[in-house]
Amino acid sequence: MPDDARKPLFDKARLPSRHVTEGPSRAPHRSYYYAMGLSEEEIHRPFVGVATCWNEAAPCNISLSRQAQAVKLGVKAAAGTPREFVTITVTDGIAMGHAGMKSSLVSREVIADSVELTMRGHCYDALVGLAGCDKSLPGMMMAMIRLNVPSVFIYGGSILPGRYQGRDVTVQDLFEAVGKHSGGAMSDAELHELECVACPSAGSCGGQFTANTMACVSEAIGLALPGSAGAPAPYESRDALCEASGRAVMALLQSGLRPRDIVTRKALENAATVVAATGGSTNAGLHLPAMAHEAGIDFDLEDVCRIFRRTPYIADLKPAGRFVAKDLFEAGGVSAVLRTLLDGGFLHGDCLTVTGRTLAENLEGVTLRDDQEVIRPVSRPLSPTGGVVGLKGSLAPQGAIVKVAGMTFLKFRGPARCFDSEEACFEAVGRREYREGEVLVIRYEGPRGGPGMREMLSTTAALYGQGMGDKVALITDGRFSGATRGFCIGHVGPEAAVGGPIGLLRDGDIIAIDAEAGTLDVEVSEAELEARRKDWQPRTTDFQSGALWKYAQLVGDTCNGAVTHPGAKAETHVYADV
């Protein structure tokens, strides 16, 4: 073969894949690629990891394999060699309401770690990551920032809304229906009818729950192509977006633009802004600090909540509002939300994105249409401050978080009723063993104490199904689903497992919540709390080996993202420069 035919289109001299494809000593490595059908030209091109969270666990992930094929076409068309691989997901809708939910947040770390190990082990030069269900989105983006190779994220898309008795429904309606059914307000036949129609297609849960929240984040933070978060999973237009993402990552490889050039403090502030403006999931208060940690940026729960307080709530989305992700897409998508916020002075328009252009440049020509009701102008918001707010006080010295989108009353004061697990509280709610005006406390469900920091959608949805969602409050050192609504406060820190104030509460202690002032206090003196602390003993869990035990040993505080390694600040080298 002539020498010029062997010449690669990209110079591999500084790319990681040179370690597995170049020079006489790599002949054994190249033989493996020939075994998989690669040509000599393909072997000497850059290797692009195409990572998906495809599995048959839930509709969130079922279309990702198909979409990955479109990404690979884009990579090939731009002179790259795609190498597809799959990592795990734990799907919250299936894991909800039982011990399986302990695996959910842990899966975020496993996703990031497994993508990192696959990329490192095979010396891939760039990464396109596709994700569907909740924790897979931040997990994939965390891996991109950690590796710092040219990367593009793409969301698998949302599910289409179901139809029940003439209205759109989501899985949230089904969780709440369980509460109605237990209270005698819904028959067996009605519950069965709803469960058969609530989830009619592939895709992630349709409301502004965690998956769609983090999909909005992917565009706002600049790691995804403009418009890529919007189209529902079944739409064929997603294939074009996937192919474009494959081409885009090759352009990034050529220009040298990397995730840490994109994920700056200002970009993180943009991400927090879009969460607040869309009434997004409280879980963003956990995931944004974790993403910042991968970049070596100090951006904790308090920083996130500071952005929430100054941002208007403008997108009328479920669970608090009227519309679902498909409606947002048809109203102009995330780009229209970002354009509205940019024009209102709430975004940093000079942040770089994976297009190689700034956020403001990407939004040129985008306008907010007058013929839609999903997105409001900032001059006429649903509320003047974000749909999610942070709280601090004697019960939460490290902070806590609550979604206030759609709530009428932002203050609550009442006696505590304490439960040391989600199951105990759920059983009490099912038997209606609580009173109006009480504050239900679920503790020992934090990252260490759970372990794994479960979501509590089954309990909160049951309360709503019983018509008590606005008559009691609920606080936990665990998490709430993005589908949770009502006075439900999560991420209370320090958690009970390390002797935080939530672990010192007793039944009847008066808890005062003020989401306007941003406070969460227990009306017990510091002297009394200190006396109780002396009697407090740490609890053991049933998980004394395996992945959950390992996670409990490594995980840090919720306010810093519940991360399990020292992060970019401790790095001595970055994988991309290996």
Secondary structure as the mmCIF struct_conf table of DSSP 4:
data_model
#
loop_
_struct_conf.conf_type_id
_struct_conf.id
_struct_conf.beg_label_comp_id
_struct_conf.beg_label_asym_id
_struct_conf.beg_label_seq_id
_struct_conf.end_label_comp_id
_struct_conf.end_label_asym_id
_struct_conf.end_label_seq_id
HELX_RH_AL_P HELX_RH_AL_P1 ASP A 3 ARG A 6
BEND BEND1 LEU A 9 PHE A 10
HELX_RH_3T_P HELX_RH_3T_P1 LYS A 12 ARG A 14
BEND BEND2 LEU A 15 LEU A 15
TURN_TY1_P TURN_TY1_P1 PRO A 16 SER A 17
HELX_RH_AL_P HELX_RH_AL_P2 ARG A 18 THR A 21
BEND BEND3 GLU A 22 GLY A 23
HELX_RH_3T_P HELX_RH_3T_P2 PRO A 24 ARG A 26
HELX_RH_AL_P HELX_RH_AL_P3 ALA A 27 ALA A 35
TURN_TY1_P TURN_TY1_P2 MET A 36 GLY A 37
HELX_RH_AL_P HELX_RH_AL_P4 GLU A 40 ILE A 43
TURN_TY1_P TURN_TY1_P3 HIS A 44 HIS A 44
BEND BEND4 ARG A 45 ARG A 45
HELX_LH_PP_P HELX_LH_PP_P1 PRO A 46 PRO A 46
STRN STRN1 PHE A 47 THR A 52
BEND BEND5 GLU A 56 ALA A 57
TURN_TY1_P TURN_TY1_P4 PRO A 59 SER A 63
HELX_RH_AL_P HELX_RH_AL_P5 LEU A 64 ALA A 77
TURN_TY1_P TURN_TY1_P5 ALA A 78 ALA A 79
STRN STRN2 THR A 81 VAL A 86
HELX_RH_AL_P HELX_RH_AL_P6 ASP A 92 ALA A 95
TURN_TY1_P TURN_TY1_P6 MET A 96 GLY A 97
BEND BEND6 HIS A 98 HIS A 98
HELX_RH_3T_P HELX_RH_3T_P3 ALA A 99 MET A 101
HELX_RH_AL_P HELX_RH_AL_P7 LYS A 102 HIS A 122
TURN_TY1_P TURN_TY1_P7 CYS A 123 CYS A 123
BEND BEND7 ASP A 125 ASP A 125
STRN STRN3 ALA A 126 ALA A 131
BEND BEND8 CYS A 133 CYS A 133
TURN_TY1_P TURN_TY1_P8 ASP A 134 LYS A 135
HELX_RH_AL_P HELX_RH_AL_P8 SER A 136 LEU A 147
BEND BEND9 VAL A 149 PRO A 150
STRN STRN4 SER A 151 TYR A 155
STRN STRN5 SER A 158 SER A 158
HELX_LH_PP_P HELX_LH_PP_P2 ILE A 159 PRO A 161
STRN STRN6 GLY A 162 TYR A 164
TURN_TY1_P TURN_TY1_P9 GLN A 165 GLY A 166
STRN STRN7 ARG A 167 VAL A 169
HELX_RH_AL_P HELX_RH_AL_P9 VAL A 171 SER A 182
TURN_TY1_P TURN_TY1_P10 GLY A 183 GLY A 184
BEND BEND10 ALA A 185 MET A 186
HELX_RH_AL_P HELX_RH_AL_P10 ASP A 188 VAL A 197
BEND BEND11 ALA A 198 ALA A 198
BEND BEND12 SER A 201 GLY A 203
STRN STRN8 SER A 204 SER A 204
BEND BEND13 GLY A 206 PHE A 209
HELX_RH_AL_P HELX_RH_AL_P11 THR A 210 ILE A 221
TURN_TY1_P TURN_TY1_P11 GLY A 222 GLY A 222
BEND BEND14 LEU A 223 LEU A 223
STRN STRN9 ALA A 224 ALA A 224
TURN_TY1_P TURN_TY1_P12 PRO A 226 GLY A 230
BEND BEND15 ALA A 231 ALA A 231
TURN_TY1_P TURN_TY1_P13 ALA A 233 PRO A 234
TURN_TY1_P TURN_TY1_P14 GLU A 236 GLU A 236
HELX_RH_AL_P HELX_RH_AL_P12 SER A 237 SER A 255
TURN_TY1_P TURN_TY1_P15 GLY A 256 GLY A 256
HELX_RH_AL_P HELX_RH_AL_P13 PRO A 259 ILE A 262
HELX_RH_AL_P HELX_RH_AL_P14 ARG A 265 ALA A 277
TURN_TY1_P TURN_TY1_P16 THR A 278 GLY A 279
TURN_TY1_P TURN_TY1_P17 THR A 282 ASN A 283
HELX_RH_AL_P HELX_RH_AL_P15 ALA A 284 ALA A 295
TURN_TY1_P TURN_TY1_P18 GLY A 296 GLY A 296
HELX_RH_AL_P HELX_RH_AL_P16 LEU A 301 ARG A 310
BEND BEND16 THR A 311 THR A 311
STRN STRN10 TYR A 313 TYR A 313
STRN STRN11 ALA A 315 ALA A 315
STRN STRN12 LEU A 317 LEU A 317
TURN_TY1_P TURN_TY1_P19 LYS A 318 ALA A 320
BEND BEND17 GLY A 321 ARG A 322
STRN STRN13 PHE A 323 PHE A 323
HELX_RH_AL_P HELX_RH_AL_P17 ALA A 325 GLU A 330
TURN_TY1_P TURN_TY1_P20 ALA A 331 GLY A 332
HELX_RH_AL_P HELX_RH_AL_P18 GLY A 333 ASP A 343
TURN_TY1_P TURN_TY1_P21 GLY A 344 GLY A 345
BEND BEND18 LEU A 347 LEU A 347
TURN_TY1_P TURN_TY1_P22 GLY A 349 ASP A 350
STRN STRN14 LEU A 352 LEU A 352
TURN_TY1_P TURN_TY1_P23 VAL A 354 THR A 355
BEND BEND19 GLY A 356 ARG A 357
STRN STRN15 THR A 358 THR A 358
HELX_RH_AL_P HELX_RH_AL_P19 LEU A 359 ASN A 362
TURN_TY1_P TURN_TY1_P24 LEU A 363 GLY A 365
BEND BEND20 ASP A 370 ASP A 371
BEND BEND21 GLU A 373 VAL A 374
STRN STRN16 ILE A 375 ILE A 375
TURN_TY1_P TURN_TY1_P25 VAL A 378 SER A 379
BEND BEND22 ARG A 380 ARG A 380
BEND BEND23 LEU A 382 LEU A 382
STRN STRN17 SER A 383 SER A 383
BEND BEND24 PRO A 384 THR A 385
BEND BEND25 GLY A 387 GLY A 387
STRN STRN18 VAL A 388 GLY A 393
TURN_TY1_P TURN_TY1_P26 SER A 394 LEU A 395
STRN STRN19 ALA A 396 LYS A 403
TURN_TY1_P TURN_TY1_P27 ALA A 405 GLY A 406
BEND BEND26 THR A 408 THR A 408
STRN STRN20 LYS A 411 PHE A 419
BEND BEND27 ASP A 420 SER A 421
HELX_RH_AL_P HELX_RH_AL_P20 GLU A 422 GLY A 430
TURN_TY1_P TURN_TY1_P28 ARG A 431 ARG A 432
BEND BEND28 TYR A 434 TYR A 434
TURN_TY1_P TURN_TY1_P29 GLU A 436 GLY A 437
STRN STRN21 VAL A 439 ILE A 442
BEND BEND29 TYR A 444 TYR A 444
BEND BEND30 GLY A 446 GLY A 446
TURN_TY1_P TURN_TY1_P30 PRO A 447 PRO A 451
BEND BEND31 GLY A 452 GLY A 452
STRN STRN22 GLU A 455 GLU A 455
HELX_RH_AL_P HELX_RH_AL_P21 LEU A 457 GLY A 465
TURN_TY1_P TURN_TY1_P31 GLN A 466 GLY A 467
TURN_TY1_P TURN_TY1_P32 GLY A 469 LYS A 471
BEND BEND32 VAL A 472 VAL A 472
STRN STRN23 ALA A 473 THR A 476
BEND BEND33 ASP A 477 GLY A 478
STRN STRN24 ARG A 479 ARG A 479
TURN_TY1_P TURN_TY1_P33 GLY A 482 ALA A 483
BEND BEND34 GLY A 486 PHE A 487
STRN STRN25 CYS A 488 GLY A 493
BEND BEND35 PRO A 494 PRO A 494
HELX_RH_3T_P HELX_RH_3T_P4 ALA A 496 VAL A 498
TURN_TY1_P TURN_TY1_P34 GLY A 499 GLY A 499
HELX_RH_3T_P HELX_RH_3T_P5 PRO A 501 LEU A 504
TURN_TY1_P TURN_TY1_P35 ASP A 507 GLY A 508
STRN STRN26 ILE A 510 ASP A 514
TURN_TY1_P TURN_TY1_P36 ALA A 515 GLY A 518
STRN STRN27 THR A 519 VAL A 522
BEND BEND36 GLU A 523 VAL A 524
HELX_RH_AL_P HELX_RH_AL_P22 GLU A 526 ASP A 535
HELX_LH_PP_P HELX_LH_PP_P3 PRO A 538 THR A 540
BEND BEND37 ASP A 542 ASP A 542
BEND BEND38 SER A 545 SER A 545
HELX_RH_AL_P HELX_RH_AL_P23 GLY A 546 LEU A 554
HELX_RH_3T_P HELX_RH_3T_P6 THR A 558 ASN A 560
TURN_TY1_P TURN_TY1_P37 GLY A 561 GLY A 561
BEND BEND39 THR A 564 HIS A 565
HELX_RH_3T_P HELX_RH_3T_P7 ALA A 568 ALA A 570
BEND BEND40 THR A 572 HIS A 573
HELX_RH_3T_P HELX_RH_3T_P8 TYR A 575 ASP A 577
#
